[in-house]
Amino acid sequence: MGAMGSSSSVSASGAHSGPGHAQAGLAGLVVGAIGVVFGDIGTSPLYTIKEMFHPHFGLTPDAATVKGLLSLGFWSLILVVTLKYVIVIMRADNEGEGGIMALTALAQRSLQKGSRLSYVVGILGIFGAALFFGDGMITPPITVLGAVEGLEVISPLFKQWVVPISLVILGGLFAFQRFGTAKVGKAFGPIMIAWFVVLAVFGIYNIAHNPIVLKAMNPYWAWHFFATHSWHAVLILGAVVLTVTGGEALYADLGHFGKTPIRWGWFGFVLPALVLNYYGQGAILLRDPSAVANPFYMSIPGWAQLPMLVLATTAAAVASQAVITGAFSVTRQAIQLGYLPRLAIRYTSRETIGQIYVPSINWMLFGAVVILVLAFQSTTALATAYGLSVTGTMLIDTLLLAVVAYTRWPQARRWVLPLCALFFLIDCAFLFANGAKLFSGIGAWVPLFIGITAFTLMRTWRRGRQLLHEEIQKEGIHLDTFLPGLLLAPPTRVPGTAIFLTADKGVVPHALLHNLKHNKVLHERNVFLTVETLNVPYAPKEKRLKIESIGNDFYRVLVRFGFMETPDVPLALMRSCDQGGIHFDPMDTTYFASRETVVASKHRGMPFWRDKLFALMHRNAAPATNFFRIPGNRLVELGAQVEI
C-alpha cells in the first residue's frame, strides 16, 4: 500500500503505544493487526503471479522461470518486508508512532533547524506523503478488480460485468465512510484471518501435488533467473514488487498495535500464508501452463471458486478500507504539520478519536478511483500504473532511516547503515524497473502525475503560509511598543475575557486592532493565544500549556498539540485553568480571529501562478476556528487583506 498505509484505522490517540496495548491483550492486538495492517499485502496474491507473466515480459511458465520468479518474490518478502520494515525500521518509532511523516519528524528533530539537510529531509517527507495519495488512488481499484475478475474464471460470460460490479462495490465503500469504521473494524480481523487461512490451505493443497516448487526458496534460482535473462530480468522486478506493496503499512500502523503484535502477526501467520499461496500458484503453473491466465483462481478447485470470489472481494474491500482511512490520517497529519490547508474533519466515533472522516478527501479519492477503473478496466492494465509510487516511498523510507540511524543511534548505526546501503540498492532496482514503465504507455504516468500534483500543492501551501506570516509581521505592530502606548490613553474596558488567535506571539493580532478601531473597547482580560504543532505525535502534559502575564491583565498563552492529536483549544484551556492563575469561563469568554484575504502579486513571493494557487487554497480552507473546535456562538471574525 505505500506510504502510511492504514494509519487511521484505529485510535490516533487512544491507542498510543504503551499501557493501552497491554490492556488490550496480545492476542486481541494480533487479530486487530491482521485485520488492519496486512490487508494490502495480503491481497497481492490475487494478481501478482498473473502480472509476472504479462505478455510484454515475454516469459513462458517453464520450470526454471517459475522457480526464478518465486525465488525473487520470496526473497523480496524476506529482505524488504521482513528485514527492512518488520525488523529494522520499526526501531525508528516517533514516541510510539510510525509512518513516513512520523519518520520525517523524527529525522528532523536531530538536525539543526533551518539547516540544508533538515530542509532536504522535509522535502523527502512531503514527497513521500504526496506519493501515498497516488498509491491510495490505485490500491482500491486494483484489489477490487483483482477479486471480481474471478467471475471470468467461473464463466467468460461474466467478463462484461467485472467493471460495473467493481464500481458498485467501490461506490458503496466510499459512501459508507461517513458512518465511520468502528463497527466494521471489529469484523476486519476475523475476515482477514479466514482469508489467510484459506490462502495457506489451498497453497498447501497445490504444493502437495508438485512439491518441486519449494526448491525456489533457494536464492540460487533468483540468481539463475538474472543470469539467464540478463538486464531484462531487472524489468521483471516491476511485477515482482507487487509482492511487497503494502509492506510500509506495517510501519505506519506501529502506533495502533505496537511492534510485538505486528511482528507476531507477520512471522506467525501472514508471511507463511503468503509464501504457501504464491508457491501453490507456481505449482499449478508447472502442472498446467494455461493457468497463467489467472493463476490465483485457477489454483482453486471448481467447487470453491464462487465462495473464494466472495471472500476475496470482502478481503479486497478491507484492504481498500485501510487505504482510505490511511488517506484521512495522512491528511490530518499534513494539516497539523502545516503542509495542507485546514479541511473539514468529522469525527465518527465518540470513543475513538482516530476514527475520522474527511469528506473532501473521500470524494476526491472516489472520483479518481472511478476514472481509473473506467480507464484501465483490468488489473493487467492497472499494474502498469502500480508500483512507481510504492517504490518511491520505500526509497524515501530508506534514506530517512539512514539519517535517523546516523544522528540518533550511535551504537546501532554500525550495522544499520550497511543494511541501509543494501536496502538502497534493492529500492533503486525496484524504482528503475517501475520507472521503465513510463516508456511503455501513459498508465505509469498516473501515480507520478498524482504525486507531483500533491507535492506541488503541499509545497505551495507551506511556502505561501510562510510568506503570509512574513507580510503580517511587516504590517504588524510589536506588542512591546503597543501595550505601553495603549496604557497612556486606555480605552473603556468591558467585562469578560477576550482571546485573540495569533500565529505570531510578538505581534499585535489584527483582530485586536480592528476591535479597538471599530468598537473602541477592551475586555477586562485579554489573551493572545498561539497554537503550535510539535514534531512529536502527542504533546507531553508539561508542555501542553504555557501562560505568561505581560501586565495589566494581558496574557500570552501558548497551546501545543502533537501532529497525531485533534486540536481542541477550549478543552485545553479548561483543563489547564489552574495554571498561571487564569480561569477560563466558557460563558464569559469571546474568541476573536482575523480571516485574511490573500491577493497574489507578480513582483514578490512565489511565481504568480503559485501565488494564485495559494490564494485559492487559502480561500477554500476551513476556518482555523472550526479546526480548533472553537464554538461559533463565542466567536467574532474580522477580515484583513494581505498581498503576497
N, C-alpha and C positions, 0 to 999 in steps of 0.2 A: 504493500500500500504506500510506502514512502512516508515522506516526512510527517511525523507526529500522528501518525496513523489514526487512532481511535481515542484520542485523549480526552474526550469529554463524556465517555460512556458511563462513567461513574462519577462520584462526587469529586469536584475540583478542590474542595477544601476539607470536607469531612473525612475523606479517605486519605488524608495526608499520611505519608509513611510514618510508621511508629506504632503507638498503642492501639490505634484503630484496627491495624492489621492483626494484632494478637487477639483482639476481642472477636473478630470475625471468624477465626479459626482457619488453620492452614488448608484443610480440605475444601471449605467453602470458597476460599480465595483462589485455590487452584481451579475449581469448577468455573468460577467467575472469569478467571483469566482465559481459560479455554474458550469460553463463550464470546469474549470481547476482543482479546488480543490477537488470536490466531485466525480470525475469520478470513482475512485476505489471503494469507499464505496458505491457509487450509483449503481454499477453493481453487488454487492454481492447478491441481491435477485435472480439472475439467478441460483445460485447453493446452497445457504446456507441451506434452509429448506430441500432440497433434501439430503444434506450430513448429516443432523441431524438424518435422518432415514436410514443411511447406514447400511447394514445387520450386519456388525461386532459390532454395538452398541446393536443390538437385541431389538430395540424398535418397538412397534406397534402404529399406529396413533389413539389411543383411546382418548377420550375427556380429561382425566387428563394429559396424556403425551403431547398432542398437546398444551394444555394451559400452562403446565410447561415449555416447550421449548420456547414458545412465550414469556412467562414472563422472562425467562433467557435472551433471545435476547433483549427484550425491556429494561430491567434494565442494560444490558451491554452497550447499546447505551446511556442510561442516565448517568451512573456512569463513564464509560471510555471515551466516545467521548465528551459528553456534559459537565460533571463536570470537568473531568481531563484536556482535551485539550481545549475545547472552553472557559471555564470559568477561570480555574486556570493557566494552563501552558502558555497561551497566554500573561499572565502578564510578563513572562520571555523573553522579546524581547531584542535582542542584537542590540541596536540602530535601531530598526525597523525590524530586520531580525529574522527569526525563523529557526527551523530545528536542528537536533542533533549536527551538528558541530558548529553552532552559539551558542547553549546552552552550549556546552563544553567550547568554548572560553569564554563565559560569566562566567561560574563557575570558570575557571582557573584565570580569571582576579582578583578575590577577594582573591586568595590564594597566599601564598609566593612562588615565583618562585623557582623551584628545590625541593620543599617540597615533602614528600611522598604522601600526599593527592592530590597535583597537578598532580603528576605522575599517580596515580590511576585514577583520573578524565580523564586524557589524554588517558589512556588505554581504559577506558569505552567508550569514544567518538569514538576512532578508531574502536573498535569492533562493536559499533552500526552502524557506517558508512559501515563497512565490511558486516554486516548482511543485510544492504539495498541492496547491489548488489545481494545477494541471493534472496531477495524478488523481486527485479526488473526483475530477470530472470523467476520467476514463475508467476507473475501477468499477463503478456500478454497472455501466453498460456491458463491459467485457465479462464480468462474472455472471450477470443475469442472462446475457445471450449464451454464454457457455453452458449454463444449466438448461435453458429452454431448447437449445439445439439438439438435445436428446430426443426431441419429437421426431427429428429427421431419421434417427436410427430406428425408432419404433415403426415409422411409416414415412416414406418420401412424400406422401400426400400432405403431410403436416408442415412441410417446409415453408409454405406461404404464410403460416400462422406464427412463425417464430418471432418476427419483428412486432406484430400487433400485441401478442401476449406479453412480450418483454416490456413494451411501452406501458401496458396496463399495470403490470407488477411494479414498475418503477414509479408510475404516477401515484399508485396507492401508497408506496413507501414514502415519497416526498410529502404527500398530503397528510400522512399520519404524523409528521414531525411536530406539528403544533400541539399535539396531545402529550408529547413527551415520551421518553423511552423507559421510564421507571418500571412499569408493569411488564412490558415485553422483554425488558432486560433480564428479568428473572428466568425467562424461558431460554435465553441465549445459551447458557451453559449446557443444559440437557440436550438441546438440539445439536450443538456442535460436538458434544461427546458422542451422540448417536452417529453423527457424520463421520468422525474419525474412526470409530469402531467399525463402521461399515467399510470405510476405505481400507482398513487393515485386513478385515476378514476376506474381502474379495481379492486383495493383494496376495494374501497367503494362498488362497484358492488357486489363483493363476500361476503363482510361482511353483506350487506343488506339481503342476503339470509340465514345468520347464525350468527346473532349478538352476540351470546353467547361467541364468541371468545374474545370479548372486556373485558370480566372478567379477561383475562390473564394479564391485566395491574396491577392487584393486586399482589404485591410481595409474597402473600401467596402461589400462585401457583408455584413460583420458589422454595420456601421453601418446599412445599409439594413434589415437584419433587425430591429434595435431600433426604427428609425423606423416600420416597418410594424406591429410588434406591441406597441409602447409598453411599459408596465410588465409585461405578460405575458411579454415576452422575458426579463426577469430570472429568472422561474421556470424557464425552459428551461435556465438555467445549472445547475440541479440535475442535468440529464442531461449537459450539456457537460463538467462537472467529471470525468466518468468518463474523459475523455481524459488527464487528468493524475494520476489516482490511481496511486501508486507512484513519483511524482517525488521524494518525500522520501528514498526508498531510495538514490538516487544519492549523497546527502549522508551517509546513515547508514553506507554501506559505504566511506567515504573511507579509513579506516584499513586496510582489507583490500587495496585495489588502488591507492590514490593518485589524485591529481587527473587526471594525464595519461591513464592508461588509460581512466578513466571518460569523460573528455571525448572521446577518440578514438572510443570505442565509441558514444557518443551522436551526435556530429556525422557520423561517417563511416559509420554502419551503422544504428543503431536509429531515429533521427529520420527519415531518408529512407524507411525501410521502413514506418514507421507512417503517414506522410503519404501515401505512394503507396497504401497499402491503404485508408485512410479515403476518399481521393478515388476509388479504384476502386469502393468500395461506393456512393459518391454517383453515379457514372456508371451503375451498374446501376439505381439508383432512378429516374434520369431516363429510362432506356430502358424499365423495367418497374416501375411504381409498386407492383405487388402484391408485389414483393420485400421490401417493408417488414416482412413477417412475420419474416424472418431475413436481413437484407442480407448478413451475413458468408458464410453457407453458400450462399446463392443467387447470390453473386458467383463461386462456384467451379463450373467445368464438372462435369456429372454424373459423368464417369469419375473425377474426382479427389476427389469428396466423401468417400468412405469413407477413403482414405488421409489426407485432411485431418482427418477426425474423429479418427483415431488420433494424428496429430501434434499436433492441438490439445489433446487430452486429456493427452498427455505434457507439453506446454508448461504446461498448467494445473496439473499435478502439481508441476512445477518452481517455478512461481510460488507455489503453496501451501507448498511445502517452505521457500522463502525466508522466508515469513511465520512459519512455525512455529519455525524456528531463530532468527529475529529475536526472537520472544517469549522464547525461552530466554535470549538475550543481554541483552534489556532487563531480564528478571527478575534476572539475576546483577548487573547494574549497580545496579539499585534496592536489592538486598540490600546490596551493598558500600557504597552511599551512605546506608544506614540508613532506607530508605523501605519495605522489606518485611521480614518475618521470614525468618530463615535457613531455606532449604528444602534437601532432599536433592538434590545435584547429582552426576551421574555423568559421567565423562569417557570418551568413546567412541573416542578416538584417543591413542596414546602419543606420536605425533609432533606433533600439532596440539592445543594446549591449548584452542583456541577451540571445538573440537568437543565440545559438552556436551549433556547430556540431563537435563531437569528433569521427572521423572515426574508430579508433581502438576500442573504447568502443562500438560503434554502432554495428560493425560486430562481436565482441566478444559476445554481448548480443544476436544477431540474431543466431549465431551458437549454443549457449546454449538453446535458445528457440526451435529451430528445433529439437535438441536432446531430449528435454523434451516432446515435442508433440509426436514424434515418439516412445519414450519410454513408456509414460503413456497413451496416446490416448484417455483419457476421463477426465472430471472434477472429477469424483469419485476417480479415481486413483491419480490424481494430488493433491486432497485435503489432502492426507496423507503426502505430501511434503510441503503443505502450512500451515502457522501459526507459525512455530517454530521461524523463523527469525523475523516475525512481533512482536510476544510476547516478544522476547529477546530485541528488540529495545524499546518496550513500557516500559519494566522493567528498562532499562538503562535511559530512559527519566525520570522516577520517581526518581531514585537515583540522577541524576544530578539536578533535580528540588529541591530536598531536600537540596543539597549543596548550590544552589543559594538562596533559602529561608533563610537558616541559616546564610549565610555570608552577604547577601545584603538586606534582608527585615526584619529589626529588629521589625517593628510593625506587619507586616502580618504573620510572621513565627509562631505566637501563634495559628493561625488557619490553616495555610498551612501545617505545619509539621504533625499535626494529620491526615489531609487528605492524605498526602504522605504515612502515615502508612497504611491507608485504600487502597490506590492505589497499594501499595507494595503487600498486601495480594491478591488482585484481580489479579495482574500481575503474581504473583507466582503460583496461581491456574491455570491460562491460560498456563503458561510456563510448569507446571507439566503435564497438560493434553496433550499438544503438544509434550512434551518430551517422553511421554509414547508411542508415535507413532514410536519412534526409535526401539522399540522391535517388531513392527508389520510388518516390511519389510524394504527394502532398500530405499523406497521413502523418508522417513523423514530425511534420512542422507544427501539428496541432498543439501538443503539450508544450513545445518550445515557445510558440506564439502566446499561449495562455500564461506561461511562466514569465516571459518578458513583459507582457502587459501588466500582470500583477506586480512585478518588480518595479516597473515604471510608476505605477500608482502609489506604491508604498514609499519609494524614494521621493516622489514629488510631494507627498503629504508630509514626510519627515522634514524635508528641506523647506517647504512652504511654512510649516509651523515655526521653524527657526527664524525665517525672515519676518514673519508676522510678529513674533516676540521681539525681534530687534527693532522693528518700526514702532511698536508700542512703547518700548523703552526710550527711544529717541524723543517721542512726543510726550512721554510721561514726566511727572514731577516727583522728585525723590521725597520720600517720607521725612527724611532728616531736615529738609528745608520747609516742607509743607506744614508739619504739625506746629512748630514754633510760630509761624506766621498766622496760622488759624487761631491760635490761642490769644493773639494780640487783639483780635476782634471776633470773639466767639459767637457763633450763630445760636439761635434758640435750640434747646435740647428737648426732645420728646421722649416719653417713657419707652422702655423696651431695649432689645438687643438687635443691632444690625450686623449681619455677616456679609462681608464683601468678598466675593470669589476673585482671586487674582493669581496669575501664573508667576508673577514676579514679586518676591517678598519685599523688595526695596523701593517699589514704585507705587504711587497712589493709584488705586483702581479707578478706571474711567467711570464706573458706576457711582462711586462716591462723589466725584467731581460733578457729574450730571445731577445727582441728587441735591448737592449744595446749590448748584446753579438754578435749578428749576423749583425745588421745594424750599430751599433756604433754611433747612433744619438739619440737626444732627440727632442721632439717638443717644440715650444716656450712656450706652456702652457700644463700642464699635470694634468689630473683629475683622482683621484682614486674614482670610483663610486661603491657604495654598494646599493643593492636593498633589502628592508626589508618589510616583510608582517606583518601587525598588526593583533591583535586578535579582531578587530572590522570590520564590513562589509565594511565601507568606511573611508578612511583616511581623517581627517579634513584638510582643506586648510592650516592652520597654521603649520601643522606637515608634509605636503607633501614633502617639500624640506629643507634640511639643508646643507649649504655651509660653509666650514671652510678653510681659507687660512693658509697654513703651510709654506709659504715663497718661494721666487724665482720662482713665477708662478707655484707652485704646490698647488693643492686644494684637499680637501677631501669632497666628496659630498655624502649625504645620501638621497635616494628617497624612500618614504614609500607609500605602497598601502594597502587597506583593502582586506580581503580574498574574497570579492564578486566582486572585481574590475578586469578589464583586464589591466595588467601592460604594459604601453606604455611609455618606457623610453624617447625616443626622444621628444614626445609630452610634457611630464612632464618637461623636461629641457627647451624646447622652451617657455612654458607658464610661467616659473619662471626665465627667463633670467635676470630680473631686480634685482634679489636677489644677494647679495654678489659682485656686480659689474662685473658679468660674463655674456657675451653674447655668446650663442652657435649658431654659424652659421652652419647650416646643411651641406653646401657645403664645409666647411673648417674644418670639424670635422671627425676624424677617430676613430673608436672603436676597441680596442684590447681586445681579450679574450683568455684565455687558456682553452684547452679541455683536461681534464685528462683521461688517460687510466688506469683503475683500475686493479691491479693484486692481486689475492687472496693469502693469506698466511695461513699456517696451525698453526702458533705459536702465532698469535696475533689477536685482533679484535673479530669477531664473530666466531661461528663454521664454519668450512671450507665450508660446503655446502651453508651456508648463505652468506659467502664472495663471493662464485661463483655466487650465485643468484643476489647479489647486483651488481657485475661486469657486469652480463648480462643485468640487468635493466638499469645500467648506460650507457652501450654501445648503447642501443636502445632508450634512452631518446632523445627527441628533443633538439637541442642546446638551451642553455639559450638565445642566441641572437635572435633566432626565437620567443621564448616565450615572450621576452621583446620587440618584434617588432622593432628590430634594422635592418635597411636596409642592405642587403647583399653587396651592392656596396660601403658601407662605413665601412666594417668590415675586420679585419685581425685576423685570429685564429692561435694560436701557441700551439703545443702539449706538454704534460708532462705526465710522467708515475709515478703513486703513488701506493705503496704496502700497503695494509691494513691487 
